[in-house]
């Protein structure tokens, strides 16, 4: 929190005095865009995700599971963030069922299965995959395992059931980690 405040203050000061020669509007234009919104590297994962139009289902699920404060914490976290379209691939009624209060534990397990307690860029992930001979296993916050591998030049995340999610947007840097947007929901066993 203090690092974020210092970083935000320093950026605001530099912009205010013109040292970096950019306006606030051009600074926002240099940020990666997710769901039509600039992802500010000085903001936390939940703050940025809440602004993205293509992550509204994920944000609703994180709120329902009571994980906003956790994901706003110091981290670092690597989050594989399923888009709204990824959630739509699930069988009809799955999301609605998971969002019910009585299913909070199951929802929490699924969401924390998408989080690794480290800040891993796609470059670092690809190097680990290469070093491990084509596949690299990571342990998630839920205690499950994800397997990272390459499909051509695309980073792919495989869940414990063998289902694959492709990273469609990598390396969205956050104040407390990194987000990789994925095209499918990962399911733990």
C-alpha positions as CSV (number, residue, x, y, z in Angstrom):
1,X,0.0,0.0,0.0
2,X,2.8,2.4,0.9
3,X,4.7,1.4,-2.3
4,X,1.6,2.1,-4.4
5,X,1.1,5.5,-2.7
6,X,4.7,6.5,-3.2
7,X,4.7,5.3,-6.8
8,X,1.4,7.1,-7.6
9,X,2.6,10.3,-5.9
10,X,5.9,10.2,-7.8
11,X,4.2,9.7,-11.1
12,X,1.7,12.5,-10.3
13,X,4.6,14.8,-9.3
14,X,6.5,14.1,-12.5
15,X,3.5,14.7,-14.6
16,X,2.6,17.9,-12.7
17,X,6.1,19.4,-13.2
18,X,6.4,18.2,-16.8
19,X,9.6,16.2,-16.1
20,X,8.4,13.2,-18.2
21,X,6.9,15.4,-20.8
22,X,3.5,13.7,-21.0
23,X,0.0,14.6,-20.0
24,X,-2.3,12.5,-18.0
25,X,-4.2,11.6,-21.2
26,X,-1.1,10.4,-23.0
27,X,0.1,8.6,-19.9
28,X,-3.2,6.6,-19.9
29,X,-2.8,5.9,-23.6
30,X,0.6,4.2,-22.9
31,X,-1.1,1.8,-20.5
32,X,-2.2,-1.6,-21.7
33,X,-5.9,-1.8,-22.4
34,X,-8.1,-4.6,-21.1
35,X,-11.8,-4.5,-21.9
36,X,-11.5,-1.0,-23.2
37,X,-10.0,0.4,-20.0
38,X,-6.4,1.4,-19.3
39,X,-4.7,-0.8,-16.7
40,X,-2.8,1.4,-14.4
41,X,0.3,-0.3,-13.1
42,X,0.0,1.7,-9.9
43,X,-3.4,0.2,-9.1
44,X,-4.1,-3.2,-7.6
45,X,-5.6,-6.2,-9.4
46,X,-9.2,-5.6,-8.2
47,X,-9.0,-1.9,-9.0
48,X,-7.9,-2.5,-12.6
49,X,-10.2,-5.5,-13.2
50,X,-13.2,-3.5,-12.1
51,X,-12.6,-1.1,-14.9
52,X,-12.4,-3.8,-17.7
53,X,-15.7,-4.4,-19.5
54,X,-14.6,-8.0,-20.4
55,X,-13.9,-9.0,-16.8
56,X,-17.3,-8.2,-15.2
57,X,-18.2,-11.8,-14.5
58,X,-14.8,-12.4,-12.8
59,X,-15.2,-9.2,-10.7
60,X,-18.7,-10.3,-9.6
61,X,-17.3,-13.7,-8.7
62,X,-14.4,-12.2,-6.8
63,X,-16.8,-10.1,-4.8
64,X,-19.2,-13.0,-4.1
65,X,-16.3,-15.1,-2.8
66,X,-15.1,-12.2,-0.6
67,X,-11.6,-12.1,-2.3
68,X,-11.4,-8.4,-3.2
69,X,-9.4,-7.5,-0.1
70,X,-7.1,-10.5,-0.6
71,X,-6.4,-9.7,-4.2
72,X,-5.8,-6.1,-3.3
73,X,-3.2,-7.2,-0.8
74,X,0.6,-6.9,-1.1
75,X,1.0,-10.0,-3.2
76,X,2.8,-10.5,-5.5
77,X,0.2,-12.4,-7.4
78,X,0.0,-13.8,-10.9
79,X,-3.7,-14.0,-11.9
80,X,-5.0,-15.9,-14.9
81,X,-8.1,-13.9,-15.5
82,X,-10.9,-15.5,-17.5
83,X,-13.0,-13.1,-19.7
84,X,-16.8,-12.9,-19.7
85,X,-16.7,-15.1,-22.8
86,X,-14.6,-17.7,-20.9
87,X,-17.3,-17.9,-18.3
88,X,-20.0,-18.2,-21.0
89,X,-18.3,-21.4,-22.2
90,X,-19.3,-23.1,-18.9
91,X,-22.5,-25.2,-18.9
92,X,-25.7,-23.1,-18.6
93,X,-26.4,-22.1,-15.0
94,X,-22.9,-22.8,-13.7
95,X,-22.0,-19.2,-13.0
96,X,-25.3,-18.4,-11.4
97,X,-25.0,-21.5,-9.2
98,X,-21.5,-20.6,-8.1
99,X,-22.5,-17.1,-7.2
100,X,-25.0,-18.3,-4.6
101,X,-23.9,-17.8,-1.0
102,X,-24.1,-21.5,-0.2
103,X,-21.5,-22.2,-2.9
104,X,-19.0,-19.6,-1.7
105,X,-16.4,-22.3,-0.7
106,X,-16.5,-23.9,-4.2
107,X,-16.3,-20.5,-5.9
108,X,-13.4,-19.5,-3.7
109,X,-11.5,-22.7,-4.7
110,X,-12.1,-22.1,-8.4
111,X,-11.0,-18.5,-8.2
112,X,-7.9,-19.1,-6.1
113,X,-7.0,-21.9,-8.6
114,X,-6.4,-19.0,-11.1
115,X,-3.9,-17.3,-8.8
116,X,-0.2,-18.1,-8.3
117,X,1.6,-16.5,-5.3
118,X,4.3,-14.9,-7.4
119,X,4.7,-12.3,-10.1
120,X,5.5,-14.2,-13.3
121,X,5.7,-12.5,-16.6
122,X,5.1,-14.4,-19.8
123,X,8.8,-14.2,-20.5
124,X,9.6,-15.8,-17.2
125,X,7.0,-18.4,-17.7
126,X,8.3,-19.2,-21.2
127,X,11.8,-19.5,-19.8
128,X,10.6,-21.9,-17.1
129,X,8.8,-24.0,-19.7
130,X,11.9,-24.1,-21.9
131,X,14.1,-25.0,-18.9
132,X,11.7,-27.8,-17.9
133,X,11.6,-29.4,-21.4
134,X,8.3,-28.0,-22.6
135,X,6.1,-28.0,-19.6
136,X,6.3,-26.2,-16.2
137,X,4.0,-26.9,-13.2
138,X,3.0,-24.2,-10.8
139,X,1.1,-24.4,-7.5
140,X,-1.9,-22.2,-7.1
141,X,-3.1,-20.4,-4.0
142,X,-5.8,-23.1,-3.8
143,X,-3.1,-25.7,-3.5
144,X,-3.8,-27.1,-7.0
145,X,-1.5,-27.5,-9.9
146,X,-1.5,-25.7,-13.3
147,X,0.7,-26.8,-16.2
148,X,2.2,-24.1,-18.4
149,X,3.3,-24.9,-21.9
150,X,3.6,-23.4,-25.3
151,X,1.4,-23.9,-28.4
152,X,3.5,-22.3,-31.1
153,X,4.1,-18.8,-29.8
154,X,1.1,-18.9,-27.5
155,X,1.3,-19.5,-23.7
156,X,-1.2,-22.1,-22.6
157,X,-2.4,-23.0,-19.1
158,X,-3.6,-26.6,-18.5
159,X,-5.8,-27.4,-15.5
160,X,-5.8,-30.7,-13.6
161,X,-8.4,-32.2,-15.8
162,X,-6.4,-31.5,-19.0
163,X,-8.5,-28.5,-20.1
164,X,-6.5,-25.7,-21.8
165,X,-6.8,-21.9,-21.6
166,X,-4.8,-19.7,-23.9
167,X,-3.3,-16.5,-22.7
168,X,-4.9,-13.9,-25.0
169,X,-3.3,-10.9,-23.3
170,X,-0.1,-11.3,-21.3
171,X,1.8,-9.1,-18.9
172,X,-0.8,-6.7,-17.6
173,X,1.3,-5.3,-14.8
174,X,-0.4,-4.3,-11.5
175,X,0.9,-2.7,-8.3
176,X,0.7,-6.1,-6.6
177,X,1.5,-8.5,-9.5
178,X,0.6,-9.4,-13.0
179,X,-2.5,-10.4,-14.9
180,X,-2.7,-12.7,-17.9
181,X,-6.1,-12.6,-19.6
182,X,-7.3,-16.2,-20.6
183,X,-10.0,-17.5,-22.9
184,X,-11.3,-20.4,-20.6
185,X,-12.1,-21.0,-17.0
186,X,-9.6,-23.3,-15.3
187,X,-11.2,-26.0,-13.0
188,X,-9.5,-27.7,-10.1
189,X,-10.2,-31.4,-9.3
